[in-house]
């Protein structure tokens, strides 16, 4: 029960923290356009979909790291320290939250887990890209 409340609270907090993403022309949605590409291009098997979406996770993770490094290069020391702490907590949250989805029943849980990673990583990358904008 406590874990379920934690996940729900985390989802709410995550949606608030990613509000700048909503300003994007293409919001990052669960099972959105990127996922649909993987579901169609992958032929539909769980293994192919998971592999394709995992490739998208890696792409978004690279962008997230670029945005994070750029932010760290321009922020003042106090802000860098706080962003580093926030990023470490965010990674723990993302991993715990997506592990929750991946722990479900059946093969769909593998897709849900990797899709969670894609969505949360993409949203965080876009959020961090806003740090440098006036």
C-alpha positions in Angstrom: 0.0 0.0 0.0 2.8 2.4 0.9 4.7 1.7 -2.3 1.5 2.2 -4.4 1.0 5.6 -2.7 4.6 6.5 -3.3 4.3 5.7 -7.0 1.1 7.7 -7.3 2.6 10.6 -5.4 5.7 10.3 -7.6 3.7 10.3 -10.8 1.9 13.5 -9.6 5.2 15.2 -8.7 6.7 14.0 -11.9 3.9 15.6 -13.9 4.3 18.9 -12.1 8.1 18.9 -12.5 7.8 18.4 -16.3 5.4 21.2 -17.0 7.9 23.0 -19.3 7.7 19.9 -21.6 4.1 20.8 -22.3 5.3 23.8 -24.2 7.0 21.5 -26.8 5.2 21.1 -30.1 5.2 17.3 -29.6 4.7 16.3 -26.0 6.2 13.1 -24.9 3.3 10.8 -24.2 3.0 7.2 -23.1 2.6 5.0 -26.2 2.9 8.1 -28.4 4.4 8.7 -31.8 7.9 7.3 -31.0 6.4 4.2 -29.4 4.0 3.7 -32.3 7.0 3.7 -34.7 8.6 0.9 -32.7 5.4 -1.1 -32.5 4.9 -0.8 -36.2 8.5 -1.1 -37.4 9.4 -3.9 -34.9 6.9 -6.3 -36.4 5.0 -6.4 -33.2 6.9 -9.0 -31.1 7.6 -8.0 -27.5 11.3 -8.5 -28.0 11.4 -6.3 -31.1 9.3 -3.6 -29.5 11.4 -3.6 -26.3 14.6 -3.5 -28.4 13.4 -0.5 -30.5 12.1 1.4 -27.5 15.3 0.7 -25.6 17.2 2.4 -28.5 15.0 5.4 -28.0 15.8 5.4 -24.3 19.5 5.5 -25.1 18.9 8.3 -27.5 17.0 10.4 -24.9 19.6 9.5 -22.3 22.4 10.9 -24.4 20.4 14.1 -24.9 19.6 14.3 -21.2 23.3 14.0 -20.4 24.2 16.8 -22.9 21.5 19.1 -21.4 22.7 18.3 -17.9 26.4 19.0 -18.7 25.4 22.2 -20.4 23.4 23.3 -17.4 26.2 22.4 -15.0 28.6 24.5 -17.0 26.7 27.7 -16.7 25.0 27.5 -13.3 26.5 29.0 -10.2 28.1 26.7 -7.6 25.0 26.6 -5.3 22.7 25.9 -8.2 25.0 23.2 -9.6 25.0 21.5 -6.2 21.2 21.5 -6.0 20.8 20.3 -9.6 23.3 17.5 -9.0 21.3 16.4 -5.9 18.0 16.7 -7.8 19.3 14.7 -10.7 20.5 11.9 -8.5 17.1 11.8 -6.8 15.4 11.9 -10.1 17.4 8.9 -11.4 16.5 6.9 -8.3 12.8 7.9 -8.8 12.8 7.0 -12.5 14.5 3.7 -11.9 12.2 2.7 -9.0 9.1 3.8 -10.8 9.9 2.1 -14.1 10.9 -1.1 -12.2 7.4 -1.0 -10.7 5.9 -1.1 -14.2 8.4 -3.8 -15.4 7.4 -6.0 -12.4 3.9 -6.6 -13.7 2.4 -9.8 -15.0 3.1 -11.1 -18.5 5.3 -9.9 -21.3 3.5 -6.6 -21.5 5.3 -5.6 -18.3 8.6 -5.6 -20.3 7.1 -3.1 -22.7 5.6 -1.0 -19.9 8.9 -0.9 -18.1 11.0 0.3 -21.1 8.2 2.7 -22.2 8.3 4.2 -18.7 12.1 4.7 -19.1 11.6 6.3 -22.5 8.9 8.8 -21.4 10.5 9.8 -18.1 13.9 10.2 -19.7 12.6 12.2 -22.6 10.6 14.5 -20.4 13.6 15.1 -18.1 15.9 15.9 -21.1 13.4 18.4 -22.3 13.0 19.8 -18.8 16.7 20.3 -18.4 16.9 22.0 -21.8 14.7 24.7 -20.3 17.3 25.5 -17.7 19.4 27.5 -20.2 16.5 29.4 -21.6 15.7 32.9 -20.3 
